Amino acid sequence: MSVKQFRLARAANIRFPLIAFHRIFAPIQFFTQNGYMAQAKYKTHLGMNDILPGEVEKWQALEQLIRTEAKKFNLEEIRTPVMEQTELIVRGVGQLTDIVSKEIFSFSRGDDNYVLRPECTAPVARAFVEHHLEQRGGTQKLFYIGPMFRAERPQKGRLRQFHQFGVEIMGSDDPVADVECISFMMHVYNKLGITNTTLKINSIGDPESRDSYKKALVDYFKPNRDKLSELSRKRLEKNPLRILDSKEEEDQPFIEKAPLIDDYLNDASAEHFNRVKTYLDELKIHYEVDPHLVRGLDYYTRTAFELISPDLGSQDALAGGGRYDLLVEEVGGPQTPAIGFAAGMERLLIACDELGIELAGPKQVDVYIVTLGEAARTWALKTLPRLRTKNLSATMDYMGRSMKAQMKDANRENARFAIIVGDNELREGRFTFRDMEASEESALTLDEILERF
């Protein structure tokens, strides 16, 4: 929608069911080519960044790597809308999580309530149920790449619009699925060269084990209820397991001495966790058992894991996930065991920058056509498609500049070759073909130039 269309719609009193984007209209300043200061009327919302040329190539390279490696693991891509019904997120993620209580972007249209998705596991579970993916047969091994939205305070590696890639393996309760999920996560980071990481794992048990453990936590925390943070006091009533996930300073002395889940796992949960550890050992994937690792979402059961890196500073989490055998049923589907993880792509790119990992090389165009005169410009415009059919990137000047300015632009574009065309070249049918790296020139016909490629 153009600015003019927007103003006409507003004048007609057409309402837009959008989140209030405060601060968008604050002006920002920049220098124009003429050297004076200009005012921009609009800017991005707080914590939502533009990804500009020069940076977007890194994202493209990362996305391509994820898709290439996912294919090796026989994972299929799934794409869900960025908007979901509020009830799905509340039921799937949990009413008492920080995501639901503090961080969702919510809005309504008529009687319907929506959110911008804060994570993708619940939407994937919704898609699984809605489209009866279990009828495809076998285990559904899915991955996704896309933006998520949380209204939290922006800081390094934590934005309001951020991007994640992740995996959801649905239909298997076998520990092999757990380990394959973890293995893919580790494989991507190792492929990139990010090896300064620690994998933390834990088991939070099946519902029977968790019920016993929750009772033990209530008995432990209740005598000290008044000394806990306000959020932990609320969690004590609804989900005491989440107290272990608290970052509040006043909660830490009590968390350190809290009962451990290991003592409350039933035989089935303990056996499942032991097999996960055995398979990780077989694959030589190093891990640390963290008895306080519970993850931040209510749908997890049994295996929970997190990948951290000191290269990120205080916000050290790269990825995390776990088993969620109850979620599909919770959102209206058949009982379906599942496991998955999500990884922050901004944080991954920060780690790459800190380690000097180059995801994409400098921009380069294969051929730049330098033109002198209108006839040469017409010839260049007709020649560009022929070059592109050779799978070459090809461009020309769009501004009618001098030959000197065009050659300067070709260098700025890091052109591998230049074709210089003027009236004499057109008459003779031979064009100056310049190797920009070797600084060598040849007079060639167009067919001879095309043969070079």
Secondary structure, DSSP 8 states (H G I E B T S, - for coil): --HHHHHHHHHTT--------TTTT--EEEE-TTS-EEEES----TT-----TTTHHHHHHHHHHHHHHHHHTT-EE----SEEEHHHHHHHH-TTSHIIIII--EEEETTEEEEE-S-SHHHHHHHHHHTTGGGG-S-EEEEEEEEEE--S--BTTB-SEEEEEEEEEES---HHHHHHHHHHHHHHHHHHT----EEEEEE---HHHHHHHHHHHHHHHGGGGGGS-HHHHHHHHH-GGGGGG---GGGHHHHHTS--GGGG--HHHHHHHHHHHHHHHHTT---EE-TT---S-TT-EEEEEEEE-GGGTTS-EEEEEEE-TTHHHHTTS----EEEEEEEHHHHHHHHHHHT--SS-----SEEEEE-SHHHHHHHHHHHHHHHTTT--EEE-SS---HHHHHHHHHHTT-SEEEEE-HHHHHHT-EEEEETTTTEEEEE-HHHHHHT-
